[in-house]
């Protein structure tokens, strides 16, 4: 039984001695969130991966509908439209609609209690208090269990721990989860110095890593695969692509310092292109290479081959700006209604957002526009009052947001906005979570 890290959150593995083949969260070179490109790119030429989709025993796995986990353009052009695709059953239909829109109909939707697919079984692991649109998926045959955690790095709650343990039984357990930052924080926060940003970033990733070790300990997993962090943002005029963390084994271990961490020996020293044999833990590559050189050459390749032109701030997709503050207030008013409605149905999902204040500052070519909202009451207020989050957005990009060409996630996770927070030491995750959720709903709602 072998698992290969293709790139980012993409794994290639088989169950039942090759009887079934799985490829998770395929991402080739389409920009995610308007600015991300995978670094490194897929280890195997994507044509070879696409050819697998024409085999009867092949399954594509899509954990959630973020662009770095589903490359619509390449999938639509080259993958078999009749291939089997495994997804979780989310309350929202966005992932199903997205896959059907690009021509895929053979969807295997996994309910909360899992699904028996004959020789193998699949179990979704979902925590609605943390995310409403992301899900871990576990797969098992008689001997092995693969836990594809993707972006779900948080400590697993007791209910889900028991669920996974029952599903795993006495099998060898391979645990994989995110070990790198996947948002604009802290790099897009200009109130912090470069040194502070580096410190924040390393502490953030260290926290993710320690959460992974806690999950490995609680699950008694045999292996811990660090992944879902092989990307770089390209925003014109910014140096974010040089400031990100390279999540190699050596760099992750450095974050732990001299601290004794239970299960540290289970962290896999593996890079894209590496394959682990779960029977004996041996990791192999078809040839030797240096990860840092791969990062550097990939970065140069994207620049020299004009791949950056596909990223939003490098092309001329947007040229217009807005001139009326009421347009911002209308967007924020709809956002406020969304928050109230969502909390009525999901009262435990970040209720802390109520009463917090957010400011949108739109930077036009000749003038700025500002609107301030108290979330919950829906009241707009004076610019002199302090806010919990200030979001600064370039005018042309905000017009793209209003015109439903992009989503708020592109601005925040895609590093294309600049954000300040008050107090300086409080993140206010709740505001960002709701702005991101509303952004998708707004874009997908007919005018």
N, C-alpha and C positions, 0 to 999 in steps of 0.2 A: 504494500500500500504506500503510494508516494503522493506528495503534494508539491507543486511547483508554484513559486511566486512569480507571476507574469509581470506585473507592475502594480503600483498603487494598491487598490483593494481587490485586484484580480488574481484569483487562484485557479489553477488547473489541477483537478484530481479525479480519481476514479474510485468506485466502490465495487465490491464483489469481484476482486481480481480482474478489473477492467471491463466488467459487464456493463457498467454505466460510467459515462464521462461527464464531468461538470466543469463549466467555466463560469466564474462569478464576476459580476460587475465589470464588464468589458469596457475599457476606455482607450481609444486609439490616439487621436490628435485634435478632436473637436474641442474648442475652448469651453471650459466649464465656468459658470458664473461670469461669462464675458471676458475673463482674463486668465484663468488657470490653464496651463498645459501640463501634461504628465511629464515628470522627469524622474526616472528614465521613461522612455516610451515602452510599449510592450516588448518583452524579451524576444518573443517569436514574431516574425512578420505576421501581421494580422490576417493576411490571406490564408495562411495555414490554419489559423484559429477559425476563420470563417468556413474553411473546408470541413472542419469537424461537424459543423451544424447540419451537414447533409447525411450524417450517419444516424441511424435509427436510435442508437443508444446514447445520443448526446442531449444534454440539458443545459440551457443557459439559466443562470440564477441572477435575478435582479433584486437587490435588497431594498432599494428605495429610489424614488424618481429624481435624484440629483444628477446633474450632468456629468460629474466625474465617476458615476456608477452605471451610466447607460449612454453610449455613444450613438445617438439616433442616426446620424448621417451614415456612418460606416455600416451599422446594423442593417439599415434600410437598403443600402446598395448591394451588400455582398453576402449577408447571412440568409440562410434558408427560411423563407416565410412560414414554413410548416414545422419548424423546429419546436420542441417543447421548452416552455419558459416557466420557471418556478418563481412565484412571487407570494408575498404575504397578503392576506386579506385585510386591507386598511379600511377605515370607515369612509374615507374619501376615495373616489374612483379615479384620481388623477393618473396613477401609474397604469391602470388598465386602459384608460382612454389614450394615454401616450403611446403605449405599445400597439394598440389597435390602429391608431392613426398612422403609424409607420408600416402597417401591413401585417402585424403578427396576431394570429387568432388562437393559436394552440397554447393557451395559458392554463397552467396548473396553479390554482389559487389555494393556498394553504390556510385552513381555518385555525383558530387559536389552540385547539387541542392536537394539531398535527395531522399528518396524512400518511397512510400506509400505501406505498406505491409498489407493492409486491416484494421485490428483493431488497428494497431499502425504504427507510422512513424519513420524513422531514418534519421538523418541529420549529415553529416561529417563537421567538422570545421577544416580547413587546412590553415596554413600560410607558404607559400613557402619561405618567407624571413628568417624564423627561422629554419625550418627543411624541408627536402624533403622526409622524410620517416616515419613521425609520424603524427598522426591525432587524434583529439578529436571526439567523437561520441555522439550524443544526441538522446534520445528515448522519445517518448511521447504517451500517450493515451489521453482520453478526460479530465482527471483530473490532471495528473502529467507529469513532464518532468525530465528525468535523464540525467545530463551532465557528461559523463565519460571522464574527461580530461586527465587521466593517466599522462604522463610525460610533458604535455604541461602546465607549470606553468606560462609562460610569460603573461604579460598584453595582453589581447585580443584586436586586432586592431578594429577600428571603423566599418569597413565593416562587420567583423565577429560578432561584438556586435549586430548590427542591424539584421543580419541573425538569430542569436540565439533568439533575442527578438521576431521576427516575428514567429519563430517556436514555441516558448514557449506560446505566447499569454498570457492568464490570468491563466495559470496553476501554481500549486506549483512547484517551481524549486529547484532541488537538484543538487548542484554543487560540483564536486569532482576533485581535482588536486593534483599534487605532492608537498610534503612539506618536502623533504629531498634530500641531495646531491646524485647524481647518476653518479658520475665520480670519477676519481682518484684525481682530484683537491680538496683540496690542499695537501692531505696526501702523495702523491707520489712525492712531491717537496722537496728534501732534503735541499735546500737552506734556508728553513724556520725551525725555532725551533718548538718543540712540542707545546709550548705555542702560537706561531704565527699561527700554523696550526689550533689549536682549535679556535682561534679568527676568522681566515678566514672562517672556516667551519660554525661557528655560524652566522657570518654576511651573508654568502651565503644563508643559510637556512632562515634567517630572511627576506632577500630580496624576496625569493620565497613565503614566507608566506604573506608578504605585497602585492605582486602582486596578490595573491589569494583574499585578502580582497578588492583590487581595482576592480577585476572582479566581485566579489559578489555584490559590491555596484553598479557598472555599469549595471549589469544584474537584480538587485533587487532580487537576489536569496534568498530563504528562509533558506537554509542550506548550510554549507561549510564542506565537508568531507575531512580531511587531510589523504592522503594515498600515495601509490606508493613509499614508502621509507623503507619498512620492509625487508632489506637484509643486509648481511655482507660478506665482501671479505676475502678469506682465501688464503694467499700467504705464502709459506714456508719461515721461517726466518724473517718474518715481523710481526708487531703487529697491523696491520690495523683493524682487527676484534674487537680489544679493543678500537680503537680510533674513531670509527664511532659514529654518533649521533643517539640516540634512540628517534624516533619521537612520543613519547607519548604526550597527550594533555598537561600535566603538563610541560613537557620540552619545547614544542612549546610556551606556554604562557609565560614562563620565558624569552624567547628570546625577547618578546615585552617590557619587563620591565614595567615602569609606563606610557609608551606612550599611549595616547588615540587613539584608532584605530576604525574607523567607521565599524560596522559590526562584532566587536569582539565577540559579544554574539552569532553570527551565527556559529562560529567554533564548531564543534561537539566534545564533550568529549567521544570519542569512540575508542576502540581498537579491534584488530582482534577477531572475534567471536561475536562482538556486532551487534545488529539489531536496526535500527531506524524505527519507525512508522511515515511515512511522514504526516499522518493525524494530529497527535498531538505533534510530535517531541520527544516522549518518547523513550529512549534507554534502551534495555534490554539484558541480558545475561542468558543462561541456568543455569549458576552457577558463583560464584565469584572467581576471581583469581587476582594475582598481576602481571602486565605487566613486571616489571623488573625481577621478578623470571622466567617468561616465557622466556625472552631473555637469561638469564643465563643458564637455563636448556637446552634450544635448542642448545646453543653453546657447552655445555658439551656433549650432545647427539651426535652431529655431530662428535666430536672428539673421543668419546668412541666407537661409532658404525662404525668407519672407513669411514664415509661419505666423509671425506676430501680427501680420495684417488681418488675420481672422479675429484678433482680439478687438474689443469694442473701441478702446481709446486710440487704437492705431489705424482705424479705418474711418470712413466718412459717412457712417450710418446715420448720424444725427447732426443737424445743422441749425435747427430752430431752438428758440428759447421761449419761456412764458413771460408775460409782462404784467400779469394780474395776480396779486396776493390771494385773491379769493379762490384761485385754482388750488393753491396749497391747502387752504383751509377746508376746501371741499374734500380733498384727499384725506386729510387728517380727521375730518368729521366722519367719513365713511369708515376709517380705521377705528375710531372710537366706538361706533355702532357695532363693528365686528367684534371688538373686545368684549363688550357687554353681552352680546348674543352668545359668544363662545363660552363665557364664564357661567352663563345661565345653564348651559348644557354640561359643562365640564368645570364645576366649581373648585376642583382641587388643582387645576392646571394654572400655576403661577398667579393666584389671586392677589399676590403682593403688588401687582401692577396698578391696582386701583389707587387713584390719588397722586400717582407720579406724573411728572411733567416732562414733555418732550418738545424740542425746538427743531424746526426744519429751516435751514439757512440755504437759500438757493443763490449760487454765485453766477450771475449773468455777466456777459461781457462788459456792460456799462453800469450796471447797478445790481444791488442785492435785494432779495425779497425774503422776509422772515415771517414765520407763523409759529405760534406757541400754543400747545394744547395741554390741558389737564385731563389725564386719561380717567375715564369713568364719568365725570361730570359733563365732559364735552365742552367745557368753557375755554375760550381763547383769552389770552392775557397779554400784559405789557412786556416788551422786549427786555426791560430792566430786571425782571424777576428771574432768579436762578432756576435752572432746570436740571433734571437728573441726567438727561442725554441731549446733546446737541448734535444734529446730523447735518454736515455741510455737503451739499451736492452741487456739482457743476450744472449750470442751467440747461445745457443741451442734453445731458443725461437725465435730468428730471423731466424734461419734455418727453424723452423716450419712455420714462416710467409712466407718465400720465397717458401717453398714447398706447400703452400696453404692449410695447415692443420689448421691454425688459422688465425684470421684477426687482423688488427691493433687495433680495438675496444677492443679486449681481453687484449692487452697490456696496453692501457690507461684507459678505463673504468674498466677493470679487475684488475687494480692495479699492473700489472706485469712489467711495465717499470718504470723508474725514469725520472723525467722531471725537467728542469730548464728553467727559462724565463729571458729575458732581454729586456727592463728594468724590475726590480724586481716587480714593481707595475702594470705591464700591462699583462693581461691574454693571449691576442692573440688567442681568440676563433676561429678565422677564420682558422688558421693553423690546429688546432685539428679537426675542422669540415671536412675539405677537406681530411685530412689523414684518418679519419674514413670512409668517403664515398668511397675514392679510395680503401681502404682495402677490402671492400666488393666486389667492381668491380673486383679487382685483383684476389681475391680468386675464383670468379665465372667465370673467363675468362679461356678458355682452353689454355694450354701452346702451 
